[in-house]
């Protein structure tokens, strides 16, 4: 049995002189959570639009569950939360949820949808009176209404505060633990690092990396050594063994090093406090892979 839920094969898409996708290949298997990363203009939203059957490719193909995207959407197997998704302004949250439920053959109960989206207390509020974060949660409720097998999220936590983001990802994790498949794009690299099984990095319409977050981080090379200056000067840190970058923020310093053991030994002799050694952050690998280092 083929467990492939999403398959993009050789996708090409141009907008005038701009080539948004350049032979993109991507496969997502059942029960996995995949993060799609890339700088603005890398092709993330275009790929999602083609995947959902909202726009055609110039070349290549997209299938969901082995068939045309439109068929999977009509069957209620796909829920999507898009950046430009809009609602009738004067409708209430519950009215929109009930509308979404009416579109699908096996919807979730309305109260369960509202609870998953953290909108139980906002069910009677009009959509045009919601905050930005609440409006995002309403889009999530709409996406979940049909009890989908695949959830596609394009920048889902935009405008959400920290508490709302945590609640949102708790709901996504519960959905994934129940066997759901998730594909999401985000500019919050910490979300990809924490919640994705796989990270796919796009640059100029192509996938330049596809691996678990830890392997993506390893592509950046080196480690980060952080410590407190404790009143000492930061002068000369760049000349310590293995150090290739120094970042001073207040009293806290982060050294990027190719030889963390040698760096720590040199620091230990100076009396710096609160030393910590970590793998290079996902951000470092992202900047390297996409050519956006400054």
C-alpha positions as CSV (number, residue, x, y, z in Angstrom):
1,X,0.0,0.0,0.0
2,X,1.4,3.4,-1.0
3,X,1.5,5.7,2.0
4,X,2.3,8.8,0.0
5,X,-0.2,11.6,0.8
6,X,1.4,14.4,-1.2
7,X,3.4,14.1,-4.3
8,X,4.8,17.0,-6.3
9,X,6.7,16.0,-9.4
10,X,8.8,18.4,-11.4
11,X,6.6,21.5,-10.6
12,X,7.4,24.6,-12.7
13,X,5.5,27.9,-12.4
14,X,6.3,31.3,-13.8
15,X,4.8,34.7,-13.2
16,X,6.1,36.7,-16.1
17,X,9.9,36.8,-15.9
18,X,9.8,35.3,-12.4
19,X,10.3,31.6,-12.0
20,X,8.5,30.8,-8.7
21,X,9.0,27.0,-9.0
22,X,11.9,25.3,-10.8
23,X,11.3,21.6,-11.0
24,X,10.2,21.1,-7.4
25,X,9.9,17.5,-6.2
26,X,8.3,16.7,-2.9
27,X,6.7,13.6,-1.3
28,X,5.0,13.5,2.1
29,X,4.0,10.2,3.7
30,X,1.0,9.5,5.9
31,X,1.3,10.4,9.5
32,X,4.3,12.8,9.2
33,X,4.6,16.5,10.0
34,X,6.7,18.4,7.4
35,X,7.8,22.0,7.6
36,X,8.3,24.0,4.4
37,X,10.9,26.8,4.9
38,X,12.3,29.4,2.6
39,X,12.9,33.2,2.3
40,X,10.2,35.4,0.7
41,X,9.8,34.4,-2.9
42,X,11.2,30.9,-2.5
43,X,8.0,29.4,-3.8
44,X,6.3,28.1,-0.6
45,X,2.9,29.6,-1.2
46,X,3.0,28.8,-4.9
47,X,3.7,25.2,-4.2
48,X,0.9,25.0,-1.6
49,X,-1.5,26.7,-4.1
50,X,-0.7,24.1,-6.8
51,X,-0.9,21.3,-4.3
52,X,-4.4,22.2,-3.3
53,X,-5.5,22.6,-7.0
54,X,-6.0,26.4,-6.6
55,X,-3.7,27.2,-9.5
56,X,-2.2,25.1,-12.3
57,X,1.5,24.4,-12.8
58,X,3.2,25.3,-16.1
59,X,4.8,21.9,-16.0
60,X,4.9,18.9,-13.7
61,X,2.1,17.4,-11.6
62,X,0.6,17.4,-8.1
63,X,-1.4,14.6,-6.5
64,X,-3.0,14.1,-3.1
65,X,-3.7,10.5,-2.0
66,X,-2.8,9.3,-5.4
67,X,-5.4,11.4,-7.3
68,X,-6.2,14.9,-8.4
69,X,-6.1,17.5,-5.6
70,X,-9.7,18.6,-6.3
71,X,-11.0,15.1,-5.7
72,X,-9.3,14.9,-2.3
73,X,-10.6,18.3,-1.3
74,X,-14.2,17.5,-2.3
75,X,-14.0,14.3,-0.3
76,X,-13.1,16.2,2.8
77,X,-9.7,14.6,3.1
78,X,-7.9,17.9,3.1
79,X,-8.1,20.9,5.4
80,X,-6.2,24.1,4.5
81,X,-5.4,27.3,6.4
82,X,-4.2,29.9,3.9
83,X,-2.7,33.3,4.4
84,X,-5.3,35.0,2.2
85,X,-8.3,33.1,3.4
86,X,-11.2,35.4,4.1
87,X,-14.7,35.1,5.6
88,X,-18.0,37.0,5.4
89,X,-17.3,39.8,7.9
90,X,-20.7,39.8,9.7
91,X,-20.9,36.1,10.2
92,X,-20.2,34.7,13.7
93,X,-17.5,32.1,14.5
94,X,-20.1,29.4,15.0
95,X,-21.9,30.2,11.8
96,X,-18.6,29.8,9.8
97,X,-17.9,26.5,11.6
98,X,-21.4,25.2,10.8
99,X,-20.9,26.3,7.2
100,X,-17.7,24.4,7.0
101,X,-19.2,21.3,8.5
102,X,-22.0,21.3,5.9
103,X,-19.4,21.1,3.1
104,X,-18.0,17.7,4.2
105,X,-19.3,14.1,4.5
106,X,-17.9,13.3,8.0
107,X,-17.4,16.6,9.9
108,X,-16.3,16.9,13.5
109,X,-18.8,18.1,16.0
110,X,-19.0,21.9,16.2
111,X,-18.2,22.1,19.9
112,X,-15.1,20.0,19.4
113,X,-13.9,22.2,16.6
114,X,-14.4,25.3,18.7
115,X,-12.5,23.8,21.6
116,X,-9.6,22.6,19.4
117,X,-9.3,26.2,18.0
118,X,-9.6,27.8,21.4
119,X,-12.7,29.6,20.3
120,X,-15.4,28.2,22.6
121,X,-15.8,31.6,24.3
122,X,-15.8,33.4,21.0
123,X,-18.5,31.3,19.3
124,X,-21.1,34.1,19.0
125,X,-18.6,36.9,18.1
126,X,-18.6,38.3,14.6
127,X,-15.5,37.6,12.6
128,X,-14.9,41.3,11.9
129,X,-14.6,41.8,15.6
130,X,-11.9,39.2,16.3
131,X,-8.3,40.1,17.0
132,X,-5.7,39.0,14.4
133,X,-4.7,35.9,16.4
134,X,-8.4,35.0,16.9
135,X,-9.0,35.3,13.2
136,X,-6.2,32.9,12.6
137,X,-7.8,30.5,15.0
138,X,-11.1,30.8,13.1
139,X,-9.3,29.8,9.9
140,X,-7.9,26.8,11.8
141,X,-11.4,25.9,12.9
142,X,-12.6,26.1,9.3
143,X,-9.7,23.9,8.2
144,X,-10.4,21.2,10.8
145,X,-14.2,21.1,10.3
146,X,-14.2,18.3,7.8
147,X,-12.1,16.0,10.0
148,X,-9.3,15.9,7.3
149,X,-6.6,13.3,6.8
150,X,-4.2,16.0,5.6
151,X,-3.8,19.5,7.1
152,X,-2.0,22.2,5.0
153,X,-1.0,25.3,6.9
154,X,0.5,28.4,5.3
155,X,2.1,30.7,7.9
156,X,-0.6,29.5,10.5
157,X,0.6,31.4,13.6
158,X,0.9,34.9,12.0
159,X,-0.6,37.5,14.4
160,X,-0.8,35.0,17.3
161,X,0.7,35.8,20.6
162,X,2.9,33.4,22.5
163,X,0.1,31.7,24.5
164,X,-2.0,31.3,21.4
165,X,0.9,29.8,19.4
166,X,1.5,27.3,22.2
167,X,-2.2,26.3,22.3
168,X,-2.3,26.1,18.5
169,X,0.7,23.7,18.3
170,X,-0.6,21.6,21.1
171,X,-3.8,21.1,19.0
172,X,-1.6,20.2,15.9
173,X,0.5,17.8,17.9
174,X,-2.7,16.0,19.1
175,X,-4.0,15.9,15.5
176,X,-0.6,14.4,14.4
177,X,-0.6,11.9,17.3
178,X,-4.0,10.6,16.0
179,X,-2.4,9.8,12.7
180,X,-3.0,13.1,10.8
181,X,-0.6,14.3,8.2
182,X,0.6,17.9,8.4
183,X,2.4,20.2,5.9
184,X,3.1,23.7,7.1
185,X,5.1,26.7,6.0
186,X,6.4,29.1,8.5
187,X,8.9,31.9,9.1
188,X,9.2,30.9,12.8
189,X,12.1,28.5,12.5
190,X,11.7,27.5,16.1
191,X,8.3,26.0,15.2
192,X,9.8,23.9,12.4
193,X,12.6,22.8,14.8
194,X,10.2,21.8,17.5
195,X,7.2,20.3,15.7
196,X,8.4,19.0,12.3
197,X,9.5,15.4,11.6
198,X,11.1,16.7,8.4
199,X,12.2,20.1,7.2
200,X,12.2,21.0,3.5
201,X,14.1,24.1,2.7
202,X,13.2,25.9,-0.6
203,X,15.4,28.5,-2.4
204,X,14.6,29.9,-5.8
205,X,11.8,27.4,-6.4
206,X,13.9,24.3,-5.6
207,X,14.3,22.0,-2.6
208,X,17.9,22.6,-1.4
209,X,17.5,20.4,1.7
210,X,15.1,17.7,3.0
211,X,15.9,16.0,6.3
212,X,15.0,15.9,10.0
213,X,15.6,19.1,11.9
214,X,18.7,17.8,13.6
215,X,20.3,16.9,10.3
216,X,19.4,20.3,8.8
217,X,21.1,22.0,11.8
218,X,24.2,19.9,11.3
219,X,24.6,21.3,7.8
220,X,25.5,24.6,9.3
221,X,28.5,23.0,11.0
222,X,30.1,23.9,14.3
223,X,28.5,24.6,17.7
224,X,27.5,27.6,19.8
225,X,29.2,28.4,23.1
226,X,27.4,30.9,25.2
227,X,28.4,32.5,28.5
228,X,28.1,35.6,30.7
229,X,30.8,38.3,30.5
230,X,30.3,38.9,34.3
231,X,31.8,42.4,33.9
232,X,34.8,41.3,31.8
233,X,35.6,42.7,28.4
234,X,34.6,40.9,25.2
235,X,37.9,42.1,23.5
236,X,39.9,39.3,21.9
237,X,37.2,36.6,21.9
238,X,37.3,36.4,18.1
239,X,40.9,35.1,18.4
240,X,40.1,32.1,20.7
241,X,40.7,28.6,19.2
242,X,38.0,27.5,16.8
243,X,35.9,30.7,17.0
244,X,34.6,32.1,13.7
245,X,31.8,34.5,14.9
246,X,31.1,36.5,18.0
247,X,27.7,37.8,19.0
248,X,27.5,40.1,22.1
249,X,24.1,40.9,23.5
250,X,24.3,42.8,26.7
251,X,26.2,40.6,29.2
252,X,25.6,37.4,27.2
253,X,28.0,36.3,24.5
254,X,27.5,33.6,21.8
255,X,30.5,32.2,20.0
256,X,30.1,30.1,16.9
257,X,33.0,27.7,16.9
258,X,34.4,24.8,14.8
259,X,36.1,23.3,17.8
260,X,33.9,23.7,20.9
261,X,36.3,21.7,23.1
262,X,39.2,24.0,22.4
263,X,37.1,27.1,22.8
264,X,35.7,26.0,26.2
265,X,39.2,25.1,27.5
266,X,40.4,28.6,26.6
267,X,37.3,30.2,28.2
268,X,37.6,28.1,31.4
269,X,40.9,29.7,32.1
270,X,39.5,33.2,31.9
271,X,36.8,32.9,34.6
272,X,33.8,33.4,32.4
273,X,30.6,32.0,34.0
274,X,27.5,30.0,32.9
275,X,29.1,28.3,29.9
276,X,26.7,26.4,27.7
277,X,27.5,24.4,24.5
278,X,24.7,23.7,22.0
279,X,24.4,22.6,18.4
280,X,24.2,25.3,15.7
281,X,20.6,26.7,15.6
282,X,18.3,25.9,12.7
283,X,18.6,29.6,11.7
284,X,22.3,29.2,10.9
285,X,21.6,26.3,8.6
286,X,18.7,28.1,7.0
287,X,20.8,31.1,6.2
288,X,23.6,29.0,4.7
289,X,21.3,26.9,2.6
290,X,19.3,29.7,1.2
291,X,22.2,32.1,0.6
292,X,20.7,34.8,2.8
293,X,23.6,35.2,5.2
294,X,24.6,38.8,5.8
